[in-house]
């Protein structure tokens, strides 16, 4: 008999394992390095208005759609879109390309952490405990920055190159066996950000000047900043970056969920956990910035770096240096929401969310055409921006329109439940009847019916046309 269990897609051991993986994918550097900086940059608590609106109008609907798409199709992003329509597979490829680009630079940023880890084994930490010293170490020792890109990329940074290799090796090992290795890793790694941020927050809040940092982070409410389009665009970008939507990761994770899993509850848990960690991380970061401003006799505004990534790679090393140890599941929806959710979700997905996405696309297109992105030279923006991030992904959509793709059904999809039950019933009758001396002929007919109805499900049924079985059956029939 065919072992149906061996043909099934690998599933998560439990819904908790899936939540660990989804929350771990959502919570990352964007929560620690980007959200606190954007909140400070765009008016403190005032930034929560566009952030929460984008969370409920963009993030939660899209995250729910991705969870539902993966659970329904039981496929990755490319095959899921191809099952919707044979010419839509290019949309899945576009998402994969975007995911690859994100992971390419994300792992480089993670490699920076490996450099800090290796340096932390020295007796005397080289980055010091001031903003100036930590910035100098980050720019010159970790990044080995060149004066500008017009004179070339500079020499190879061997420490960072080795760190990138180590990082990609770990990624391979953590995903080499699919769900089985991933769920072991996420159960260990997902709680760590909360634990480490809790330690830094507890330590940072005990330092002098921590209150000034918190005040600069969230106590102010500069509503006039909302009159600009920048906080709204940055809030939408933070939602996409924070929830890891649009790249196919959540579709892939949810495809290993049972079709009956609670997608709505899981959506709310992942979305709220991501936002909580972002706000939580901001307190830890700015408590330490307040201390650094206090020790340098300056204001918090003057010690905040000019980018989100520098914010964390400057403040956290300085905080670690000052530590004495170093220097010496269930439904979280409100009760009324399940009643309103179908109508609200339908309106958002069909009208509100697409409208907002189209407006954001047009706004970013206008800004990218009229402004020099990040001060980079035109050739760098053209190659790594327009070509890799826009033209190359869109080409997959165009190709998909002309070349349809229909994915082959997986082996576990070939067996319908009704076929399995029918074949099992026929086999049971055949076995029972063949044990009776007077039922030999009936057993042969039932065997023939079983082989004709589901031969792939019943290869062990004796075929009456087989020479050996016929020779054995014939004497028995003569005796009867």
C-alpha positions as CSV (number, residue, x, y, z in Angstrom):
1,X,0.0,0.0,0.0
2,X,1.1,3.6,-0.6
3,X,2.0,5.4,2.6
4,X,0.0,8.5,2.4
5,X,1.6,10.1,5.5
6,X,5.0,10.1,3.8
7,X,3.5,12.1,0.9
8,X,2.2,15.0,3.1
9,X,3.9,18.4,3.1
10,X,6.0,19.0,6.2
11,X,3.9,20.9,8.8
12,X,4.8,22.8,11.9
13,X,4.6,20.7,15.0
14,X,2.1,23.1,16.5
15,X,0.6,26.5,16.0
16,X,3.0,27.9,18.5
17,X,6.0,26.8,16.4
18,X,4.4,28.7,13.4
19,X,3.9,31.8,15.6
20,X,7.5,31.7,16.7
21,X,8.7,31.5,13.1
22,X,6.3,34.3,11.9
23,X,7.1,36.6,14.9
24,X,10.8,35.9,14.4
25,X,10.6,36.8,10.8
26,X,8.7,40.0,11.6
27,X,10.8,41.2,14.5
28,X,14.4,42.1,13.5
29,X,16.6,45.0,12.8
30,X,13.8,47.2,11.6
31,X,12.3,47.2,15.1
32,X,15.5,48.0,16.9
33,X,17.3,50.3,14.5
34,X,14.7,51.9,12.3
35,X,11.5,52.4,14.3
36,X,13.0,54.3,17.2
37,X,14.9,56.6,14.8
38,X,11.8,57.3,12.7
39,X,9.7,58.0,15.8
40,X,12.3,60.6,17.0
41,X,12.7,62.0,13.5
42,X,9.0,62.5,12.9
43,X,7.8,64.2,16.0
44,X,7.9,61.6,18.7
45,X,4.4,60.4,19.7
46,X,3.0,62.1,16.7
47,X,4.5,59.5,14.5
48,X,2.3,56.9,16.1
49,X,-0.7,58.3,14.2
50,X,0.5,57.4,10.7
51,X,2.2,54.3,12.0
52,X,-1.0,52.9,13.6
53,X,-3.1,53.9,10.6
54,X,-0.7,52.0,8.2
55,X,-0.7,49.1,10.6
56,X,-4.5,48.7,10.5
57,X,-5.1,49.7,6.8
58,X,-2.1,48.1,5.2
59,X,-0.1,45.7,7.5
60,X,-2.9,43.6,9.1
61,X,-5.0,43.1,5.8
62,X,-1.9,42.2,3.7
63,X,-0.5,39.9,6.5
64,X,-3.9,38.2,6.8
65,X,-4.1,37.7,3.0
66,X,-0.6,36.1,2.9
67,X,-1.5,33.8,5.8
68,X,-4.7,32.8,4.1
69,X,-3.0,32.4,0.7
70,X,-0.4,30.0,2.0
71,X,-2.8,28.0,4.1
72,X,-5.3,27.6,1.2
73,X,-2.8,26.8,-1.5
74,X,-0.3,24.8,0.6
75,X,2.4,26.2,-1.8
76,X,5.2,28.8,-1.9
77,X,4.6,32.2,-3.4
78,X,5.3,31.3,-7.0
79,X,3.1,28.2,-7.2
80,X,0.4,29.9,-5.1
81,X,0.0,32.7,-7.7
82,X,0.3,30.2,-10.5
83,X,-2.6,28.2,-9.0
84,X,-4.7,31.4,-9.0
85,X,-4.0,32.0,-12.7
86,X,-1.3,30.4,-14.9
87,X,-0.1,33.8,-16.0
88,X,0.2,35.3,-12.5
89,X,3.3,33.3,-11.5
90,X,5.4,36.4,-12.4
91,X,4.0,38.2,-9.4
92,X,5.4,35.4,-7.2
93,X,8.8,35.7,-8.9
94,X,8.8,39.5,-8.3
95,X,8.2,38.9,-4.6
96,X,11.0,36.4,-4.5
97,X,13.4,38.9,-6.2
98,X,12.4,41.5,-3.6
99,X,13.0,39.0,-0.8
100,X,16.4,38.1,-2.2
101,X,17.5,41.7,-2.3
102,X,16.3,42.3,1.3
103,X,18.1,39.2,2.5
104,X,21.2,40.2,0.6
105,X,21.7,43.4,2.5
106,X,20.1,42.2,5.7
107,X,22.8,39.6,6.0
108,X,25.4,42.2,5.5
109,X,24.0,44.1,8.4
110,X,24.0,41.0,10.5
111,X,27.6,40.5,9.6
112,X,28.4,43.8,11.3
113,X,27.2,42.1,14.5
114,X,29.7,39.3,14.0
115,X,32.5,41.9,13.8
116,X,31.4,43.3,17.2
117,X,31.1,39.8,18.6
118,X,34.7,38.9,17.6
119,X,36.0,42.3,19.0
120,X,34.2,41.7,22.3
121,X,36.6,38.9,23.2
122,X,39.4,41.5,23.6
123,X,40.4,42.4,27.2
124,X,39.8,46.1,26.4
125,X,36.9,46.9,24.1
126,X,38.1,49.2,21.3
127,X,34.9,51.2,20.7
128,X,34.9,53.0,24.1
129,X,31.9,54.6,25.9
130,X,31.4,57.9,24.1
131,X,29.4,58.7,21.0
132,X,32.5,59.9,19.2
133,X,34.5,56.8,19.9
134,X,31.7,54.3,19.0
135,X,30.9,56.2,15.7
136,X,34.6,56.2,14.8
137,X,34.9,52.5,15.4
138,X,31.8,51.8,13.4
139,X,32.8,53.9,10.4
140,X,36.5,53.1,10.2
141,X,36.9,49.6,11.8
142,X,33.6,47.8,11.0
143,X,32.6,49.5,7.7
144,X,36.0,50.8,6.6
145,X,34.2,53.6,4.8
146,X,35.7,55.3,1.8
147,X,35.6,59.0,1.4
148,X,33.1,58.7,-1.5
149,X,32.1,56.2,-4.2
150,X,33.3,58.4,-7.0
151,X,36.8,57.1,-6.4
152,X,35.8,53.5,-6.4
153,X,34.7,50.9,-3.8
154,X,38.0,50.8,-2.0
155,X,39.9,47.7,-0.8
156,X,38.3,44.5,0.4
157,X,37.3,44.5,4.1
158,X,38.4,41.0,5.0
159,X,36.9,41.0,8.5
160,X,33.5,41.9,7.1
161,X,33.8,39.5,4.2
162,X,34.5,36.6,6.5
163,X,31.5,37.7,8.7
164,X,29.2,37.6,5.6
165,X,30.4,34.1,4.8
166,X,29.7,33.0,8.3
167,X,26.3,34.6,8.3
168,X,25.2,32.9,5.0
169,X,26.5,29.6,6.2
170,X,24.3,29.8,9.3
171,X,21.3,30.7,7.1
172,X,21.9,27.6,5.1
173,X,22.3,25.4,8.1
174,X,19.1,26.8,9.7
175,X,17.0,26.2,6.6
176,X,18.7,23.1,5.1
177,X,15.9,20.7,6.3
178,X,13.0,23.0,5.9
179,X,10.4,23.2,8.7
180,X,12.2,20.7,10.9
181,X,15.4,22.7,11.4
182,X,13.6,26.1,11.2
183,X,11.2,25.4,14.1
184,X,14.1,24.3,16.3
185,X,16.0,27.5,15.6
186,X,13.1,29.9,16.0
187,X,12.1,28.4,19.4
188,X,15.6,29.4,20.6
189,X,16.1,32.7,18.7
190,X,12.7,34.4,18.8
191,X,12.6,35.0,22.6
192,X,16.1,36.4,22.6
193,X,15.3,39.9,21.3
194,X,12.8,40.4,24.1
195,X,15.2,39.1,26.7
196,X,18.2,41.2,25.5
197,X,16.1,44.3,25.1
198,X,14.7,43.8,28.6
199,X,18.2,43.6,30.0
200,X,19.3,46.7,28.2
201,X,16.1,48.6,29.1
202,X,16.4,47.6,32.8
203,X,20.1,48.7,32.8
204,X,19.6,51.8,30.7
205,X,16.7,53.1,32.9
206,X,19.0,53.0,35.9
207,X,21.5,55.3,34.3
208,X,21.7,59.1,34.8
209,X,20.0,61.0,32.0
210,X,17.7,58.1,30.9
211,X,14.6,60.3,31.5
212,X,15.9,62.9,29.0
213,X,16.3,60.2,26.4
214,X,12.8,58.9,26.9
215,X,11.5,62.5,26.7
216,X,13.2,63.0,23.4
217,X,11.9,59.7,22.1
218,X,8.2,59.7,22.9
219,X,7.2,62.5,25.3
220,X,7.1,65.1,22.6
221,X,4.2,65.5,20.2
222,X,5.2,67.6,17.2
223,X,2.0,67.4,15.2
224,X,3.2,69.9,12.6
225,X,5.5,67.1,11.3
226,X,2.4,65.3,10.0
227,X,1.8,68.0,7.4
228,X,4.7,66.5,5.4
229,X,4.3,63.4,3.3
230,X,7.6,61.9,4.7
231,X,6.3,60.5,8.0
232,X,3.4,58.8,6.2
233,X,5.7,57.2,3.6
234,X,8.2,56.1,6.3
235,X,5.4,54.7,8.4
236,X,4.1,52.6,5.5
237,X,7.7,51.4,4.7
238,X,8.2,50.5,8.4
239,X,5.0,48.3,8.4
240,X,6.2,46.4,5.3
241,X,9.7,46.1,6.6
242,X,8.6,45.2,10.1
243,X,5.9,42.6,9.2
244,X,8.0,41.0,6.4
245,X,5.0,41.2,4.0
246,X,5.3,41.4,0.2
247,X,8.4,39.1,0.0
248,X,6.7,35.7,0.2
249,X,8.2,34.7,3.6
250,X,4.8,34.7,5.3
251,X,3.2,32.8,2.5
252,X,5.9,30.1,2.7
253,X,5.6,29.8,6.5
254,X,1.8,29.6,6.4
255,X,1.9,27.0,3.6
256,X,3.1,24.5,6.2
257,X,0.1,25.3,8.4
258,X,-3.1,23.1,8.4
259,X,-5.8,24.6,6.3
260,X,-8.0,24.8,9.4
261,X,-5.5,27.0,11.3
262,X,-6.8,30.2,12.8
263,X,-5.4,32.7,10.4
264,X,-7.1,35.7,11.9
265,X,-5.9,35.1,15.4
266,X,-2.4,34.5,14.1
267,X,-2.4,37.7,12.1
268,X,-3.3,39.8,15.2
269,X,-0.7,38.1,17.4
270,X,2.1,38.6,14.9
271,X,1.2,42.2,14.1
272,X,0.8,43.3,17.7
273,X,3.9,41.5,18.8
274,X,5.9,43.3,16.1
275,X,4.6,46.7,17.0
276,X,5.1,46.1,20.8
277,X,8.7,45.1,20.2
278,X,9.3,48.2,18.1
279,X,8.0,50.6,20.8
280,X,9.8,48.5,23.5
281,X,13.1,48.7,21.7
282,X,12.8,52.5,21.4
283,X,12.8,52.9,25.2
284,X,15.9,50.8,25.5
285,X,17.8,52.8,22.8
286,X,16.9,56.3,24.0
287,X,17.5,55.5,27.7
288,X,21.1,54.8,26.7
289,X,21.2,57.9,24.4
290,X,20.1,60.0,27.3
291,X,22.9,58.6,29.4
292,X,25.5,59.3,26.7
293,X,24.2,62.9,26.4
294,X,24.4,63.3,30.2
295,X,28.0,62.0,30.4
296,X,29.1,64.2,27.5
297,X,27.4,67.3,28.8
298,X,25.4,67.7,25.6
299,X,21.7,67.4,24.6
300,X,20.1,64.2,23.3
301,X,19.4,66.0,20.0
302,X,23.2,66.4,19.4
303,X,24.1,62.8,20.2
304,X,21.5,61.1,18.0
305,X,23.2,59.7,14.9
306,X,22.0,60.7,11.4
307,X,20.6,57.2,10.5
308,X,18.7,54.4,12.1
309,X,21.5,51.8,11.7
310,X,24.1,54.0,13.2
311,X,21.7,54.6,16.1
312,X,21.9,51.0,17.3
313,X,25.4,50.3,16.3
314,X,26.5,53.3,18.3
315,X,24.3,53.2,21.4
316,X,24.3,49.5,22.2
317,X,28.1,49.0,22.1
318,X,28.5,52.1,24.3
319,X,25.9,50.7,26.7
320,X,27.6,47.3,26.8
321,X,31.0,49.0,27.5
322,X,29.6,50.8,30.5
323,X,28.2,47.7,32.1
324,X,30.2,46.6,35.1
325,X,30.3,43.0,33.9
326,X,32.2,44.1,30.7
327,X,34.2,47.1,31.7
328,X,35.4,45.4,34.7
329,X,-2.1,31.8,21.7
330,X,-5.2,32.2,21.6
331,X,-7.5,34.7,20.0
332,X,-6.4,38.2,20.9
333,X,-9.2,40.0,19.0
334,X,-11.7,42.1,20.9
335,X,-15.0,40.4,21.3
336,X,-16.8,42.6,18.9
337,X,-14.2,42.2,16.2
338,X,-15.2,38.7,14.9
339,X,-18.6,40.2,14.0
340,X,-17.2,43.2,12.1
341,X,-14.1,41.6,10.8
342,X,-15.5,40.0,7.5
343,X,-17.1,43.3,6.4
344,X,-14.2,45.5,7.5
345,X,-11.6,43.2,6.0
346,X,-13.4,43.0,2.7
347,X,-13.6,46.8,2.4
348,X,-10.0,47.3,3.3
349,X,-8.7,44.6,0.9
350,X,-10.8,45.6,-2.0
351,X,-10.7,49.4,-1.8
352,X,-8.7,51.0,1.0
353,X,-5.4,49.0,0.9
354,X,-5.0,49.0,-2.9
355,X,-5.7,52.8,-3.0
356,X,-3.1,53.5,-0.3
357,X,-0.5,51.3,-2.0
358,X,-1.1,53.0,-5.4
359,X,-0.7,56.5,-3.8
360,X,2.5,55.4,-2.0
361,X,3.9,54.0,-5.2
362,X,3.2,57.3,-7.1
363,X,4.7,59.4,-4.3
364,X,7.9,57.3,-4.2
365,X,8.2,57.4,-7.9
366,X,8.0,61.2,-8.0
367,X,10.5,61.5,-5.2
368,X,13.0,59.1,-6.7
369,X,12.8,60.9,-10.1
370,X,13.2,64.4,-8.6
371,X,15.7,63.8,-5.8
372,X,19.1,62.1,-5.6
373,X,18.5,59.1,-3.3
374,X,20.8,59.2,-0.3
375,X,23.4,61.3,-2.1
376,X,24.7,58.2,-4.0
377,X,26.1,58.7,-7.5
378,X,23.8,58.2,-10.4
379,X,25.3,54.9,-11.6
380,X,24.9,53.3,-8.2
381,X,21.2,54.3,-8.0
382,X,20.6,53.1,-11.5
383,X,22.2,49.7,-11.1
384,X,21.2,48.8,-7.5
385,X,18.1,50.9,-7.4
386,X,16.1,51.1,-10.7
387,X,17.4,48.0,-12.4
388,X,17.6,45.5,-9.5
389,X,14.7,46.8,-7.5
390,X,12.3,47.9,-10.2
391,X,13.0,46.8,-13.8
392,X,14.3,43.3,-13.1
393,X,11.4,42.3,-10.8
394,X,8.8,43.8,-13.2
395,X,10.3,41.9,-16.1
396,X,9.1,38.7,-14.4
397,X,5.6,39.9,-14.4
398,X,5.8,40.8,-18.1
399,X,7.2,37.4,-19.0
400,X,4.5,35.7,-16.9
401,X,1.8,37.4,-19.0
402,X,3.1,35.8,-22.2
403,X,4.3,32.4,-20.8
404,X,1.7,30.7,-18.6
405,X,2.9,28.3,-16.0
406,X,0.7,25.6,-14.4
407,X,2.5,23.9,-11.5
408,X,2.3,20.2,-11.3
409,X,0.3,18.9,-8.3
410,X,2.4,17.6,-5.5
411,X,2.2,13.9,-4.8
412,X,0.1,14.4,-1.7
413,X,-2.5,16.3,-3.8
414,X,-3.0,13.4,-6.2
415,X,-4.9,11.4,-3.6
416,X,-8.3,12.7,-2.9
417,X,-9.9,11.7,0.4
418,X,-12.9,10.2,-1.2
419,X,-10.7,8.0,-3.4
420,X,-8.8,6.8,-0.4
421,X,-12.0,5.8,1.5
422,X,-13.5,4.1,-1.5
423,X,-10.4,2.1,-2.2
424,X,-10.1,1.1,1.4
425,X,-13.6,-0.1,1.6
426,X,-13.2,-2.2,-1.6
427,X,-9.9,-3.7,-0.3
428,X,-11.6,-4.7,3.0
429,X,-14.4,-6.4,1.3
430,X,-12.1,-8.2,-1.0
431,X,-9.9,-9.4,1.8
432,X,-12.9,-10.6,3.8
433,X,-14.5,-12.4,0.9
434,X,-11.4,-14.1,-0.3
435,X,-11.0,-15.8,3.1
436,X,-14.3,-17.6,2.4
437,X,-14.0,-20.7,0.2
438,X,-17.2,-20.0,-1.6
439,X,-16.3,-16.4,-2.3
440,X,-13.3,-16.8,-4.6
441,X,-15.0,-15.4,-7.7
442,X,-16.5,-12.5,-5.8
443,X,-13.1,-11.6,-4.3
444,X,-11.6,-11.7,-7.8
445,X,-14.3,-9.3,-9.1
446,X,-13.8,-6.9,-6.1
447,X,-10.1,-7.0,-6.6
448,X,-10.6,-6.1,-10.3
449,X,-12.9,-3.2,-9.3
450,X,-10.4,-1.9,-6.8
451,X,-7.6,-1.9,-9.3
452,X,-9.7,-0.2,-11.9
453,X,-11.0,2.5,-9.5
454,X,-7.7,3.4,-7.8
455,X,-4.8,1.4,-9.1
456,X,-2.3,3.9,-7.7
457,X,-3.7,3.5,-4.3
458,X,-3.8,-0.3,-4.2
459,X,-0.8,-1.8,-5.9
460,X,-0.8,-4.8,-3.6
461,X,-4.2,-6.2,-4.7
462,X,-3.7,-9.5,-6.5
463,X,-4.3,-9.2,-10.2
464,X,-6.4,-12.2,-11.5
465,X,-4.5,-11.9,-14.8
466,X,-1.2,-12.8,-13.1
467,X,0.0,-16.3,-14.2
468,X,1.0,-17.4,-10.7
469,X,-2.2,-16.3,-9.0
470,X,-4.3,-18.0,-11.8
471,X,-2.4,-21.3,-11.5
472,X,-3.0,-21.3,-7.8
473,X,-6.7,-20.3,-8.0
474,X,-7.5,-22.8,-10.7
475,X,-6.9,-26.0,-8.6
476,X,-8.9,-24.6,-5.8
477,X,-11.8,-23.9,-8.1
478,X,-11.6,-27.4,-9.4
479,X,-11.7,-28.8,-5.9
480,X,-14.8,-26.7,-5.2
